[in-house]
Amino acid sequence: MIQRTPARIEARDASRSPEVSGDGVVQPHWQQILSQSITTPEQLLGRLGLSPADFYEGAASGHKLFPIRVPEPYLARIEPGNPDDPLLRQVLPVADETKTQPGFVSDPLEEAAAIQTTGLIRKYTSRALLMVTGQCAINCRYCFRRHFPYGDHRLGPDDRQQVTDSLMASPDINEVILSGGDPLAVNDRLLAQWSDLLDSVPHLRRLRIHSRLPVVVPQRVCDAMIEWLAGSRLQKILVLHVNHPSEIDQATRQALRRLADAGVTLLNQSVILKGVNDSSETLSALSETLFEAGVMPYYLHAFDPVSGAQHFDVSDTRAVGLVNEMLEQLPGFLVPRLVRELPGRASKTPLGLGS
């Protein structure tokens, strides 16, 4: 097990002081940025110059079911005055969220049945998912865990040994996935402690992190984060979640470059969403933009039928058609695998292409 001295841990978690970027620009601390996120419909609509009379009723009703959360760096990429902006559509509640539709449920992946111990979900043979937090940097309206009872599965200090014991007793697990919520919403001191615990499990080979934070708040990729990542013996993979090319700006590119320089493999998974990226032109532009930023397209997820988000649904037939069009426009390595996650399956299920 890699030991970190108290001084190193203290330095890693010390203060919310700003960082200085490579070009000498002072950056606010990522936790400060999160604390200043947009959290009400009035704030969001007002900042974007959208008429409350046109949007407030739907935004308010959806907000009551699943609160708004939009950090400033993401907000800056939304076109003011454009109600159809694809980034806005991912975060603005609408009245459709209050409607019910057959087949759309609160736990579309039936994760409750896969919980092995507090915070640890085991759905696949060689991987385990560790839900280190229920917090997110941004509340995406289509989230398949928007109804997940995070309060019932909160990992505390007393649960760490139980998680470690469970992993030790499962030699067929060679990879742990940090998830949530967003695992990078947790402070680096705690993440360093989890990293040390996972390093102590001898049969683990890889640490995978699923996060949206380096995209929505690029300042999250700070010195402290790079330090604990570099200190782990495990191979590190960061799976980002980007749905539209406009989500990637220069600050994001710089953050991703830091991660790549630290030896982190960068992948992306997207969800196909009506009104956001349901065109082959947009999806192809996303793949090109990701690759230019050093990120490999990995998965394109068919929409999970979660209640409250049915207005994002794109049929599998339409999704297959879009990816076939991408195959005509892009080299094969830039075309993500179109998959659907089905409860009880041993892996993601690829959707048929080439027809």
C-alpha positions as MATLAB code, in Angstrom:
seq = 'MIQRTPARIEARDASRSPEVSGDGVVQPHWQQILSQSITTPEQLLGRLGLSPADFYEGAASGHKLFPIRVPEPYLARIEPGNPDDPLLRQVLPVADETKTQPGFVSDPLEEAAAIQTTGLIRKYTSRALLMVTGQCAINCRYCFRRHFPYGDHRLGPDDRQQVTDSLMASPDINEVILSGGDPLAVNDRLLAQWSDLLDSVPHLRRLRIHSRLPVVVPQRVCDAMIEWLAGSRLQKILVLHVNHPSEIDQATRQALRRLADAGVTLLNQSVILKGVNDSSETLSALSETLFEAGVMPYYLHAFDPVSGAQHFDVSDTRAVGLVNEMLEQLPGFLVPRLVRELPGRASKTPLGLGS';
ca = [
       0.000    0.000    0.000;
       1.377    3.427   -0.949;
       1.783    5.609    2.123;
       1.276    9.356    1.950;
       2.620   11.454    4.767;
       0.213   13.699    6.682;
       2.102   16.713    5.338;
       1.428   15.694    1.728;
      -2.248   15.041    2.406;
      -2.565   18.324    4.267;
      -0.970   20.198    1.392;
      -3.233   18.460   -1.062;
      -6.383   19.553    0.728;
      -5.148   22.878    1.989;
      -7.367   25.912    1.399;
      -9.529   26.893   -1.503;
      -6.864   29.252   -2.770;
      -6.683   29.943   -6.496;
      -4.198   28.213   -8.755;
      -1.987   29.848  -11.365;
      -2.259   28.285  -14.813;
       0.680   27.687  -17.145;
       0.093   31.028  -18.868;
       0.160   32.908  -15.569;
      -3.608   33.411  -15.283;
      -4.981   33.091  -11.744;
      -7.730   30.454  -11.623;
     -10.391   30.318   -8.873;
     -10.493   27.112   -6.872;
     -12.882   24.525   -8.308;
     -14.796   24.206   -5.038;
     -15.409   27.938   -5.022;
     -16.714   27.701   -8.584;
     -19.096   24.900   -7.591;
     -20.353   26.882   -4.610;
     -21.348   29.699   -6.982;
     -23.341   27.486   -9.363;
     -26.739   28.487  -10.704;
     -29.340   26.728   -8.549;
     -32.710   28.317   -9.399;
     -34.799   28.751  -12.569;
     -34.832   32.521  -12.036;
     -31.038   32.681  -12.056;
     -30.655   30.501  -15.115;
     -33.281   32.247  -17.218;
     -32.141   35.697  -16.132;
     -28.486   35.073  -16.928;
     -29.383   33.858  -20.421;
     -31.827   36.646  -21.217;
     -34.780   34.292  -21.581;
     -38.279   35.449  -20.746;
     -39.542   33.968  -17.469;
     -43.078   34.226  -18.845;
     -42.203   31.759  -21.607;
     -40.188   29.246  -19.580;
     -40.702   29.712  -15.859;
     -43.737   27.489  -15.264;
     -42.119   24.391  -16.794;
     -38.722   25.186  -15.308;
     -40.173   25.621  -11.831;
     -42.195   22.396  -11.927;
     -39.253   20.357  -13.200;
     -36.918   22.015  -10.700;
     -39.096   20.789   -7.818;
     -38.605   17.199   -8.981;
     -34.883   17.464   -9.759;
     -33.101   20.694   -8.796;
     -31.181   22.864  -11.238;
     -27.408   22.965  -10.872;
     -25.266   24.708  -13.508;
     -21.675   25.866  -12.837;
     -20.428   29.097  -14.359;
     -17.880   27.638  -16.834;
     -20.618   25.535  -18.451;
     -23.077   28.433  -18.411;
     -20.554   30.559  -20.323;
     -20.762   28.148  -23.277;
     -24.560   28.498  -23.638;
     -25.732   30.989  -26.270;
     -27.725   33.766  -24.543;
     -31.270   34.222  -25.795;
     -31.356   30.861  -27.580;
     -33.948   28.558  -25.997;
     -32.886   25.742  -28.356;
     -29.217   25.802  -27.410;
     -28.165   22.127  -27.059;
     -26.234   22.788  -23.860;
     -29.184   24.612  -22.323;
     -31.507   21.756  -23.192;
     -29.391   19.434  -21.045;
     -29.857   21.550  -17.890;
     -33.130   23.501  -18.194;
     -36.163   21.776  -16.620;
     -39.325   21.605  -18.731;
     -42.943   20.755  -18.028;
     -42.569   17.360  -19.759;
     -40.610   16.180  -16.719;
     -43.811   16.119  -14.683;
     -45.545   13.731  -17.100;
     -45.608    9.960  -16.797;
     -45.216    7.543  -19.680;
     -45.418    3.740  -19.677;
     -42.029    2.054  -19.757;
     -40.150    4.980  -18.191;
     -39.218    4.087  -14.611;
     -37.182    5.405  -11.679;
     -34.499    2.677  -11.846;
     -34.187    1.763  -15.548;
     -30.993   -0.275  -15.027;
     -32.276   -2.039  -11.887;
     -29.157   -1.075   -9.979;
     -30.798   -1.575   -6.602;
     -30.577   -5.335   -7.127;
     -26.837   -5.145   -7.903;
     -25.701   -3.423   -4.700;
     -23.119   -5.687   -3.072;
     -22.361   -3.590    0.001;
     -22.744    0.065    0.919;
     -21.670    2.097   -2.114;
     -20.391   -0.927   -4.068;
     -22.332   -2.110   -7.127;
     -21.405   -5.321   -8.907;
     -23.029   -5.828  -12.300;
     -20.182   -7.304  -14.350;
     -17.712  -10.136  -13.804;
     -14.418   -8.252  -13.661;
     -15.523   -4.762  -12.632;
     -17.076   -3.169   -9.583;
     -18.544    0.308   -9.338;
     -17.893    2.400   -6.245;
     -20.349    5.231   -5.677;
     -18.186    7.583   -3.667;
     -20.724   10.421   -3.610;
     -24.212   11.434   -4.653;
     -23.072   14.958   -5.519;
     -22.721   16.232   -9.063;
     -21.201   19.373  -10.515;
     -24.131   19.703  -12.900;
     -27.615   18.203  -12.861;
     -28.277   16.771  -16.306;
     -32.005   16.488  -16.921;
     -31.680   13.070  -18.625;
     -29.688   11.461  -15.785;
     -30.610    7.791  -15.345;
     -29.851    8.137  -11.618;
     -31.995   11.201  -11.036;
     -34.175    9.127   -8.677;
     -31.388    7.104   -7.035;
     -31.618    7.080   -3.197;
     -28.082    8.297   -2.584;
     -28.873    9.003    1.053;
     -29.396    5.286    1.668;
     -26.024    4.359    0.181;
     -23.747    7.113    1.444;
     -20.204    5.892    2.022;
     -18.788    6.935    5.366;
     -15.384    6.309    6.941;
     -16.730    3.170    8.637;
     -17.688    1.676    5.262;
     -14.219    1.787    3.730;
     -13.029   -1.380    5.395;
     -16.190   -3.209    4.335;
     -15.602   -2.151    0.724;
     -11.946   -3.189    0.895;
     -12.843   -6.565    2.423;
     -15.440   -7.166   -0.293;
     -12.896   -6.396   -3.026;
     -10.230   -8.534   -1.349;
     -12.668  -11.451   -1.329;
     -13.362  -11.071   -5.066;
     -10.174  -11.938   -6.993;
     -12.103  -11.917  -10.279;
     -12.466   -8.114   -9.985;
      -9.533   -6.383  -11.659;
     -11.017   -2.915  -12.149;
     -12.845   -0.469   -9.907;
     -14.933    2.333  -11.361;
     -15.349    5.478   -9.291;
     -18.820    6.828   -9.970;
     -21.654    8.638   -8.261;
     -22.963   11.309   -8.588;
     -19.648   12.569   -9.830;
     -16.644   11.159   -7.973;
     -14.528   14.218   -8.735;
     -16.975   16.333   -6.728;
     -15.214   14.805   -3.706;
     -12.170   16.619   -2.326;
      -8.735   15.353   -3.268;
      -7.794   14.388    0.270;
     -10.600   11.811    0.389;
      -9.930   10.631   -3.155;
      -6.271   10.097   -2.259;
      -7.382    7.924    0.664;
      -9.615    5.848   -1.605;
      -6.761    5.568   -4.077;
      -4.497    4.195   -1.343;
      -7.126    1.639   -0.294;
      -7.602    0.434   -3.855;
      -3.848    0.241   -4.363;
      -3.743   -2.208   -1.450;
      -5.976   -4.742   -3.260;
      -3.368   -6.837   -5.099;
      -5.524   -8.166   -7.942;
      -6.756   -4.732   -9.043;
      -5.152   -3.509  -12.263;
      -7.115   -0.454  -13.249;
      -8.847    2.525  -11.729;
     -11.548    3.997  -13.907;
     -13.199    7.319  -13.125;
     -16.479    8.386  -14.690;
     -16.782   12.151  -14.457;
     -18.258   15.199  -16.119;
     -16.335   17.643  -13.939;
     -13.213   18.206  -16.083;
     -15.589   19.319  -18.839;
     -18.092   21.462  -16.940;
     -15.461   22.885  -14.550;
     -11.993   22.515  -16.132;
     -10.412   24.051  -13.014;
     -11.122   20.732  -11.281;
      -7.953   19.356  -12.883;
      -5.675   20.881  -10.262;
      -2.260   20.049   -8.825;
      -3.747   18.018   -5.976;
      -5.745   15.844   -8.346;
      -2.746   15.210  -10.577;
      -0.695   14.273   -7.495;
      -2.904   11.451   -6.236;
      -3.506   10.149   -9.741;
       0.220   10.001  -10.401;
       0.793    8.305   -7.033;
      -1.401    5.289   -7.765;
       0.133    2.055   -9.081;
      -3.061    1.327  -11.028;
      -3.609    2.178  -14.668;
      -5.862    5.221  -14.749;
      -8.729    5.744  -17.192;
     -10.958    8.793  -17.121;
     -14.255    8.357  -18.952;
     -15.695   11.779  -19.669;
     -19.290   12.521  -20.530;
     -19.594   14.980  -23.399;
     -22.698   15.081  -25.576;
     -22.077   18.059  -27.858;
     -18.948   19.627  -29.387;
     -19.802   23.036  -27.904;
     -19.096   21.631  -24.449;
     -15.362   21.617  -25.196;
     -13.566   24.968  -25.016;
      -9.940   26.013  -24.670;
      -9.917   25.673  -20.876;
     -11.254   22.131  -21.215;
      -8.563   21.265  -23.750;
      -5.873   22.500  -21.387;
      -7.281   20.447  -18.506;
      -7.447   17.317  -20.631;
      -3.871   17.853  -21.771;
      -2.740   17.900  -18.131;
      -4.481   14.592  -17.509;
      -2.976   12.989  -20.581;
       0.487   14.227  -19.597;
      -0.049   12.536  -16.205;
      -0.573    9.194  -17.933;
      -4.359    9.078  -17.752;
      -6.141    7.395  -20.667;
      -9.026    9.614  -21.811;
     -12.249    8.169  -23.208;
     -15.693    9.648  -23.766;
     -19.190    8.295  -23.505;
     -22.196   10.169  -24.802;
     -25.935    9.667  -24.609;
     -27.991   10.164  -27.729;
     -30.504   12.873  -26.852;
     -33.359   14.334  -28.852;
     -32.788   18.006  -29.529;
     -29.159   17.849  -28.384;
     -27.128   15.552  -30.626;
     -29.595   13.491  -32.675;
     -27.932   14.206  -36.022;
     -24.970   12.501  -37.634;
     -23.390   15.907  -38.340;
     -23.394   16.817  -34.646;
     -22.172   13.399  -33.538;
     -19.408   13.417  -36.150;
     -18.322   16.913  -35.099;
     -18.283   15.691  -31.489;
     -15.967   12.806  -32.347;
     -13.608   15.082  -34.280;
     -13.556   17.655  -31.462;
     -12.913   15.003  -28.838;
     -10.046   13.472  -30.775;
      -8.428   16.865  -31.332;
      -8.575   17.292  -27.540;
      -6.877   13.927  -26.961;
     -10.004   11.942  -26.099;
     -11.112    8.732  -27.814;
     -14.845    8.274  -28.527;
     -15.862    5.158  -26.580;
     -19.592    4.600  -26.162;
     -22.723    6.197  -27.560;
     -25.466    5.119  -25.185;
     -29.006    4.528  -26.317;
     -31.306    6.482  -24.033;
     -32.094    4.870  -20.682;
     -35.864    5.022  -20.074;
     -35.817    6.997  -16.836;
     -39.038    8.649  -15.737;
     -39.090   12.421  -16.072;
     -36.778   12.465  -19.094;
     -38.835   10.766  -21.788;
     -38.729   13.915  -23.955;
     -35.057   13.107  -24.714;
     -35.803    9.636  -26.072;
     -34.470    8.658  -29.506;
     -35.565    5.319  -30.936;
     -32.985    2.575  -31.398;
     -33.820    2.473  -35.097;
     -33.014    6.156  -35.426;
     -29.827    5.750  -33.368;
     -28.599    2.896  -35.567;
     -29.280    4.982  -38.662;
     -27.265    7.895  -37.270;
     -24.253    5.728  -36.472;
     -24.385    4.151  -39.935;
     -24.212    7.685  -41.318;
     -21.215    8.391  -39.062;
     -19.473    5.330  -40.492;
     -19.732    6.966  -43.906;
     -18.348   10.283  -42.653;
     -15.561    9.252  -40.240;
     -12.672    6.807  -39.955;
     -13.740    3.804  -37.915;
     -11.678    4.718  -34.852;
     -13.738    7.900  -34.393;
     -17.105    6.108  -34.378;
     -18.214    5.253  -30.825;
     -19.878    1.897  -30.148;
     -23.635    2.242  -29.982;
     -24.809    0.283  -26.949;
     -27.739   -0.184  -24.653;
     -27.397   -1.206  -21.026;
     -29.957   -3.856  -20.165;
     -30.547   -5.033  -16.585;
     -29.097   -8.457  -15.848;
     -26.823   -8.602  -18.891;
     -23.146   -9.465  -18.405;
     -22.046   -6.481  -20.487;
     -23.327   -3.553  -22.513;
     -25.396   -4.736  -25.486;
     -24.222   -3.426  -28.895;
     -26.998   -2.322  -31.184;
     -26.874   -3.752  -34.713;
     -25.131   -1.665  -37.357;
     -24.374   -1.976  -41.035;
     -27.892   -2.889  -42.095;
];
